[in-house]
Amino acid sequence: MQRDHEQFRNRGVVILVLGPEKPEAFREYWKNEGLSFTGLPDPTHSVLKRYGQEVNLFRLGRMPAQVMIDRKGMVRYVHYGHSMMDIPENGEILAAVDAMEKEP
């Protein structure tokens, strides 16, 4: 998402990434990686539970999930991955944004 952040921003998309780390570790990771979008630590999993993201202890933590919420707060796109290799390409998510914008 970092690579295509400008394309997301040009479409009015705000990227919010949740991480399972405690705030201090999360802040350090964000700083070290130089990420340009917003990050939110969620060590108690309160947000992930709200959106149905799975935690799989056999796979050492959270399974990837992408959730797109429109300006009215409605969930419009969801992808729950089974591993870190199961994440949609940015083009797929951008296409979903474009399709959502064309809807009445």
Backbone torsions as a table, in degrees:
resi	resn	phi	psi	omega
1	MET	NA	-30.2	178.2
2	GLN	-61.1	-43.4	-177.5
3	ARG	-58.7	-38.6	-177.1
4	ASP	-107.6	20.6	-175.6
5	HIS	-56.5	-37.9	179.9
6	GLU	-62.1	-39.5	178.3
7	GLN	-64.7	-40.1	176.7
8	PHE	-64.6	-46.8	-178.7
9	ARG	-61.0	-40.7	179.2
10	ASN	-62.7	-23.3	177.8
11	ARG	-93.3	3.3	179.4
12	GLY	81.5	16.5	-178.8
13	VAL	-86.3	133.8	173.1
14	VAL	-105.1	121.5	-179.9
15	ILE	-93.8	127.2	176.3
16	LEU	-124.7	118.5	-179.0
17	VAL	-107.5	128.1	177.3
18	LEU	-97.9	140.6	177.7
19	GLY	-129.7	148.6	-176.8
20	PRO	-79.4	-6.4	-175.8
21	GLU	-73.7	162.4	172.4
22	LYS	-70.5	157.1	-174.9
23	PRO	-51.4	-41.9	-177.6
24	GLU	-63.7	-47.4	179.8
25	ALA	-66.5	-38.1	-180.0
26	PHE	-65.2	-45.4	179.8
27	ARG	-60.1	-42.1	179.4
28	GLU	-63.6	-44.0	178.2
29	TYR	-60.5	-45.9	-178.5
30	TRP	-60.5	-43.7	179.8
31	LYS	-63.9	-47.0	-178.5
32	ASN	-63.9	-36.1	-178.4
33	GLU	-84.2	-16.3	-179.9
34	GLY	63.9	38.3	-177.0
35	LEU	-73.7	139.3	-173.9
36	SER	-98.3	-1.3	177.7
37	PHE	-107.8	178.7	-173.2
38	THR	-84.7	136.2	176.3
39	GLY	-119.6	145.7	-179.2
40	LEU	-134.1	117.4	175.4
41	PRO	-71.1	139.6	-178.7
42	ASP	-136.6	59.7	-174.5
43	PRO	-66.4	-20.8	178.4
44	THR	-92.8	0.1	178.2
45	HIS	64.2	20.5	-176.5
46	SER	-66.3	-37.9	179.9
47	VAL	-76.2	-42.9	-178.6
48	LEU	-61.0	-36.6	178.5
49	LYS	-63.8	-37.0	-179.2
50	ARG	-63.2	-33.6	-177.3
51	TYR	-106.1	8.7	172.4
52	GLY	77.9	20.0	177.8
53	GLN	-71.7	136.1	-175.0
54	GLU	-87.9	142.9	169.7
55	VAL	-110.5	125.4	-179.3
56	ASN	-123.4	104.1	-176.4
57	LEU	-64.0	-26.6	178.4
58	PHE	-70.4	-22.5	178.1
59	ARG	-106.5	17.7	173.4
60	LEU	65.7	37.5	171.8
61	GLY	136.6	-148.4	-175.8
62	ARG	-73.2	142.6	170.8
63	MET	-86.0	148.5	-177.8
64	PRO	-66.2	145.5	176.4
65	ALA	-147.2	137.9	173.8
66	GLN	-120.2	125.3	-179.2
67	VAL	-128.4	126.4	177.1
68	MET	-108.6	126.0	-178.5
69	ILE	-116.2	130.0	-178.0
70	ASP	-79.0	179.2	-176.6
71	ARG	-63.8	-19.5	178.8
72	LYS	-92.0	0.5	178.9
73	GLY	88.2	11.8	179.6
74	MET	-91.7	135.6	175.2
75	VAL	-71.7	125.1	-175.5
76	ARG	-116.2	-16.8	-178.9
77	TYR	-153.1	134.5	177.2
78	VAL	-140.5	136.3	171.6
79	HIS	-136.8	118.7	175.6
80	TYR	-103.3	118.4	-179.4
81	GLY	-87.8	160.2	178.6
82	HIS	-101.9	-11.2	177.5
83	SER	-163.7	174.3	178.5
84	MET	-70.0	-12.3	175.9
85	MET	-84.6	-9.6	-176.0
86	ASP	-105.9	64.5	178.7
87	ILE	-124.7	130.6	-179.4
88	PRO	-61.8	148.6	173.8
89	GLU	-66.1	152.9	178.6
90	ASN	-56.8	-36.2	179.5
91	GLY	-59.4	-37.2	178.5
92	GLU	-66.3	-41.9	179.5
93	ILE	-69.4	-41.3	176.9
94	LEU	-62.3	-37.3	177.2
95	ALA	-64.7	-38.0	177.2
96	ALA	-65.4	-39.0	176.0
97	VAL	-62.6	-46.3	-179.9
98	ASP	-61.6	-42.5	179.8
99	ALA	-65.3	-39.9	179.5
100	MET	-63.7	-39.1	-179.5
101	GLU	-67.5	-24.5	-179.5
102	LYS	-82.5	-15.5	-179.4
103	GLU	-71.4	148.5	178.9
104	PRO	-67.3	NA	NA
